[in-house]
Amino acid sequence: MTNAIPTDITVLKQLTALRLDVNIWSARKKLTPADFGTLDLPPEKLASLGSKKVCNPEDLRVFATLKARAISLLDRHGMRFLGGWAIPENAVKPVSEGLKAIATDFAAAKDSFLARYDQAIQEWVSTNPGWEALIARSLVGIDTVRARLGFAWQMFKVVPPKGQAGQSLTEAVNTLGGSLFGEAAKVADEAWHKSFAGKSEVTAKALSPIKSLRHKLAGLSFVEPRVTPLVDLIDGTLAAVPDKGPITGTALVGLQGLVCLLRDPAAMVEHGQRIIEGQNPNDAVLGLVAHPAADHTPVIDADSFPDFSDDDLPPDLPMEPASRLDSLGLW
């Protein structure tokens, strides 16, 4: 295994840049003093007016949901880059197909909303009696709404200019590895709090974010060589999970240890570096989870704790013999 860091040119040749353009009509207009008639208002230097809703936000929620679907798709396959996403070449086809499906749903939702636009406005007016004039002053035509609802994306290759002009792009490429670890840590942290923290049993559904993260890391491993050992660690941990039934015991402990490691970008980098340098995977993980040095161990004042009797202790819990606990590469 090599620890060579790929050059910016090498990385860019294996990436396709993608920019997502989703426009959603806000259905809001700025409040003006005229909306309040003769009511005295504070001067603008003291307070500014907000906005008014000219249509029910629920009628537009579908568009935000579809945008969120698109962002989730791109985050699963690629990583944030230059205001958009960097997609590995082998993910261009599934990403394109996924975006096309979302675009079809967006177009259908747009046609449906425009077909009942007048009705939606009237329903909004009827649910806000006494404010008909305020809403009416801010209505826009259906053609304006049509122009403000759109779903599109562009894919392109990034080629750095020669000389000093390409320095900023080179710097952006050099941060891709750190960004990838950061994005992975965010996914793992969400998975930890949602599915693993404090759990003695989980279902196969808890594996979904781990598998998704594994797919992303494997597809972008060329960006940062220390990613590959993480993919191997994920594969080894998932291999120990039973095919059916609830996940408990050592399999769950292995998953929890894995997710804890993935929550920490620095720990991921250190683990990958140790493997690249030739350490045994089990030894590398042991180094990551080792206890802190003695001089960093906090001093605990025993007198600060209340006295306990045996009656205060919980009943004994059945323990699995230590000899039956497999390390799964996590200690």
Order of alpha helices (4+ residues) and beta strands (2+ residues): alpha-beta-beta-beta-alpha-beta-beta-alpha-alpha-alpha-alpha-beta-alpha-alpha-alpha-alpha-alpha-alpha-alpha
